[in-house]
Amino acid sequence: MGTVRTNQKHLPDELGALLRHWREVRGASQLGLSLDAGISQRHLSFIESGRSAPSRQTLSSIAQSLDVPLRERNAIFLAAGYAPVYSEAPWNAQEMQGITRALDRMLRQHDPFPAIVMDRYWNVLNTNESSPRFFGSFIDMAARTEPRNMLHLMFDPDGMRPFVVDWETVARSLIQRVYRETVGRVLDEQTNALLDELFAYPGVDASWRLHGSVGSAPNLPMIPMAFNKDGTILSYFSMVTSVGAPQSVAAQELRVESMFPADEETEVFHGKWMSRS
């Protein structure tokens, strides 16, 4: 199969700017990157300066060495005049059927505890039956606009925030998760915009942007998320599942957030509560 180039026109330095950006993000020198990508430093320098037009294979090697997320790899290919390599079809497209069936199975099997499928910006794409029942027992979920966003749900004073025990600790841990779980470990423009929206809520301290430790509950290996349900404290923790070896943008950006009881009391109460609702 021959190399495909697009007929889109790009600024001469667009490709070079993208490659320099990702080198800086990863803290890679031209020499180090050239060794990792299997090309000469001189060739890499010429590519970044626009003096040399790289092959698609060379670009693939550079992007792989820099661990560039798939969506951003497509942007690199386009800047070089090549067609995108990775599908940007939505998560529920026909080509994603195998993954969506697996997601549906995971969601069903996690009942009666909440499980949620989200995109890279924490927007809810799908849930099991228990999730709307759980959150709907605290607030009117129908009043929240779609796509519903889990971070806004937890930070909004009109959302779950009033019911979260030790909300500041939980909120700080969620901010840290945004940094830690970003695709490619990089904050893109939309993620920064999401963070700005979260920090605009009352009571959100700007210092939480720093990545310091928020501590943990005694004798627990994680920070639980506890909710006050009519005077009963229910404690949960999350496990996050992602697709291994993704080859499409949607597959790379999907993740499943599954809530588990953090203690036996929560597990017993939750089971009885869900069976009644």
C-alpha positions in Angstrom: 0.0 0.0 0.0 1.5 3.3 -1.1 2.0 6.4 1.1 -1.0 8.7 1.1 -0.7 12.4 1.2 -3.5 14.9 1.7 -4.1 18.0 -0.4 -4.4 20.2 2.7 -2.0 23.1 2.9 -0.1 23.7 6.1 2.2 26.4 7.4 5.8 25.5 6.6 6.8 25.4 10.2 3.7 23.6 11.6 5.2 20.2 11.6 8.5 21.4 13.1 6.6 23.3 15.8 4.6 20.2 16.7 7.7 18.0 17.0 9.6 20.6 19.0 6.6 20.9 21.3 6.5 17.1 22.0 10.2 17.0 22.5 10.0 19.7 25.1 7.0 18.0 26.7 9.0 14.8 27.1 12.2 16.6 28.0 14.0 14.9 25.0 17.0 16.4 23.2 17.4 16.2 19.4 20.3 13.7 20.0 18.3 11.5 22.4 15.2 11.5 20.2 17.2 10.7 17.1 18.8 7.7 18.8 15.5 6.4 20.0 13.8 6.9 16.6 16.6 5.4 14.6 17.4 8.5 12.5 20.3 10.9 12.5 20.3 14.1 14.5 21.0 16.0 11.3 17.9 14.5 9.7 15.7 15.3 12.7 17.1 18.9 12.8 16.2 19.3 9.1 12.7 18.0 9.7 12.1 20.4 12.6 13.4 23.3 10.6 11.3 22.4 7.5 14.4 21.7 5.3 13.5 18.0 5.0 10.2 16.2 4.3 10.0 13.1 6.4 8.5 9.8 5.3 5.4 8.6 7.1 7.5 5.8 8.7 10.0 8.3 10.0 7.1 10.3 11.6 5.7 7.1 13.1 9.1 6.3 14.7 9.4 9.8 16.1 5.8 9.9 17.4 6.3 6.4 19.0 9.5 7.5 20.6 7.8 10.5 22.1 4.7 8.5 23.2 2.5 11.0 21.4 -1.2 10.2 22.0 -3.0 8.9 18.9 -5.2 11.9 18.3 -2.1 14.1 18.4 -0.2 11.7 16.1 -2.9 12.3 13.5 -2.3 16.0 13.8 1.4 15.4 13.2 0.7 13.4 10.0 -1.7 16.0 8.7 0.9 18.7 9.3 3.3 16.7 7.2 0.7 16.4 4.4 -0.2 12.7 5.1 -3.6 11.3 5.8 -4.3 10.5 9.4 -3.3 6.9 10.4 -5.6 6.3 13.4 -9.4 6.2 13.2 -11.2 9.0 15.0 -14.6 7.3 14.7 -16.8 7.7 17.8 -16.6 5.2 20.7 -19.9 3.5 19.6 -19.0 3.2 15.9 -19.4 -0.1 14.1 -15.6 -0.7 14.1 -15.7 -0.5 17.9 -18.3 -3.2 18.4 -15.9 -5.7 20.0 -14.9 -3.1 22.6 -18.4 -1.8 23.2 -19.6 -5.4 23.8 -16.9 -5.9 26.3 -17.8 -2.6 28.0 -21.4 -3.6 28.2 -20.4 -6.9 29.8 -18.2 -5.1 32.4 -21.0 -2.7 33.2 -23.6 -5.4 33.8 -21.3 -7.6 35.9 -20.5 -4.7 38.2 -24.1 -4.2 39.4 -25.2 -3.4 42.0 -22.2 -1.0 42.3 -21.8 2.0 40.0 -19.7 1.7 36.8 -19.3 4.4 34.3 -17.7 4.7 30.8 -16.0 8.1 30.2 -14.0 9.8 27.6 -10.7 11.6 28.2 -12.5 14.7 29.5 -14.6 12.8 32.1 -17.8 13.0 30.0 -20.1 10.1 30.7 -20.7 7.9 27.6 -22.4 4.9 29.2 -23.3 3.5 32.6 -24.7 0.4 34.2 -28.1 0.4 35.8 -26.8 1.1 39.3 -25.1 4.4 38.4 -28.2 6.6 37.8 -30.0 4.9 40.7 -27.0 5.6 43.0 -26.5 9.3 42.0 -30.2 9.9 41.5 -30.9 9.0 45.1 -28.9 12.1 46.1 -29.8 14.7 43.4 -32.1 15.1 40.3 -29.8 13.8 37.6 -32.4 14.6 34.9 -31.8 18.3 35.7 -28.2 18.1 34.7 -27.4 18.8 31.0 -25.7 16.2 28.8 -23.1 15.1 28.3 -22.9 14.8 32.0 -19.4 15.3 33.3 -18.2 13.4 36.5 -15.9 16.1 37.6 -18.5 18.8 37.4 -20.9 16.5 39.2 -18.4 16.2 42.1 -17.4 19.9 42.2 -20.8 21.6 41.7 -22.4 22.8 44.9 -25.7 21.9 43.2 -24.4 18.4 42.4 -22.9 15.7 44.6 -20.6 18.1 46.5 -22.9 18.6 49.6 -23.0 14.8 50.1 -19.3 14.1 49.9 -17.6 13.6 53.2 -14.3 15.6 53.5 -15.0 17.1 50.1 -11.8 19.2 50.0 -9.6 16.1 50.3 -11.6 14.2 47.7 -11.6 17.3 45.3 -7.8 17.6 45.6 -7.4 13.9 44.9 -9.6 14.3 41.8 -7.5 17.2 40.5 -4.4 15.1 40.9 -6.1 12.3 39.0 -6.8 14.7 36.1 -3.0 15.3 35.9 -2.1 11.7 36.4 -4.6 10.1 34.0 -4.4 12.5 31.1 -3.9 10.7 27.8 -0.2 10.7 27.0 0.4 12.4 30.4 -0.1 15.8 28.9 -2.7 18.5 29.6 -4.2 19.5 26.2 -6.2 22.6 25.6 -9.5 21.1 26.5 -8.3 19.5 29.7 -6.9 22.9 30.8 -10.2 24.4 30.0 -11.9 21.8 32.1 -9.6 22.5 35.0 -10.3 26.2 34.7 -14.0 25.5 35.0 -13.4 23.4 38.1 -11.3 26.0 39.7 -14.0 28.6 39.1 -16.3 26.8 41.6 -16.5 28.4 45.0 -14.1 27.0 47.6 -11.7 25.5 45.1 -8.2 26.6 46.1 -5.8 27.6 43.3 -2.9 25.9 45.1 -4.6 22.5 44.4 -3.0 22.8 40.9 0.3 21.8 42.6 0.8 18.0 42.6 1.6 17.5 46.3 0.3 14.6 48.3 -3.2 14.9 49.8 -2.6 12.1 52.3 -4.7 9.0 52.8 -7.1 7.6 55.4 -5.4 5.7 58.2 -4.7 2.0 57.4 -6.1 2.4 53.8 -4.0 2.2 50.6 -6.1 4.7 48.8 -8.2 7.8 49.3 -11.8 6.7 49.7 -14.7 8.7 48.4 -17.4 8.8 51.1 -21.0 10.0 50.8 -23.4 10.9 53.5 -26.7 9.1 52.8 -29.3 10.2 55.3 -26.8 10.1 58.1 -25.1 6.9 57.0 -21.5 7.2 55.7 -20.8 5.1 52.7 -17.2 4.7 51.6 -16.1 3.7 48.1 -12.9 3.6 46.1 -12.5 3.5 42.3 -10.7 1.2 39.9 -10.0 2.5 36.4 -9.9 0.2 33.3 -8.5 1.2 29.9 -8.0 -0.6 26.6 -4.7 -2.3 26.1 -2.7 -1.6 22.9 -5.3 0.8 21.4 -5.2 1.4 17.7 -7.9 4.0 17.4 -8.4 7.4 19.1 -11.6 6.4 20.8 -10.2 3.1 22.1 -7.2 5.0 23.6 -9.4 7.6 25.3 -12.0 5.4 26.8 -11.9 4.3 30.4 -14.2 2.6 32.8 -14.6 3.9 36.4 -15.8 1.2 38.7 -16.8 2.0 42.3 -16.2 -0.6 45.0 -17.1 -0.6 48.7 -14.2 0.4 50.9 -15.5 -1.4 53.9 -17.8 -4.2 54.9 -20.4 -1.8 56.4 -20.7 0.0 53.0 -21.0 -3.2 51.1 -23.9 -4.5 53.3 -25.8 -1.2 53.4 -25.3 -0.7 49.6 -26.7 -4.1 48.7 -29.8 -3.6 50.9 -30.2 0.0 49.6 -30.0 -0.9 45.9 -32.4 -3.8 46.3 -35.0 -1.4 47.7 -34.6 1.4 45.2 
